[in-house]
């Protein structure tokens, strides 16, 4: 069985009533929402890092990159 951590959140009584009324699966819903938020943050981080590296990549021409890839494949 996988290891899991427990997280908690305080919600209003009104929200709790609606969750119960509509039979919303709380754990699954929270897990999905958190996974989606993490994916968004990972993409934001990758975009930020790519922007930081852009000046480095701008130093290479397309031909140089193709040549490096070919040389690497031959090794």
Secondary structure by P-SEA (a helix, b strand, c coil): cbbbbbbbbbbcaaaaaaaaaaccaaaaaaaaaaaaaaaaaaaaaaaaaaaaaaaaaaaccaaaaaaaaaaaaac
